[in-house]
Amino acid sequence: MFDTIEQVQDKATRWLWTYNHERPNMALGGITPAMKLAMAA
């Protein structure tokens, strides 16, 4: 699946960005974690 550790790190980084910026979280009222953080600032 992956040939190098760099490929694994890139995939994990992209997944984490998507999770925090694009995926609504029902526990946060249907907004993304990034939106929740911005509202708290």
N, C-alpha and C positions, 0 to 999 in steps of 0.2 A: 504494500500500500504506500509506504513512504520509503524513500531511498536514503534520506539524511535526516539528522536531528533538526536541521534548519527548516525542512519541509514540515515537520511536526510542529515546531514552534510557530511557523507562519499560519498553519491551519488553526491552531489553538488561539492565536491572537485575533484572527479574523472571526472565529466563532464568538469570542468574548465581546468583540466590538458589536457584532450583530445582536447578541443577547442584551447588551446594555443600551443600544441605540435604536433598534428596529423592532424588537419583540415586546409587545405589550404584556404587562404583568398584572394578572387579575388581583393579586394581593396588594398591589399599589393602585387599585382603582382603574385598571385598564390603561395605564400610562407606562412608558418605559422607565427603567431605572435612571437613565440620564435626565429625563424630564423631571422626575421626582427630585433629583439632586439639584437641578437648576432652580426649582421652585423653593427649595430650602435655603438657597443662598441669598 
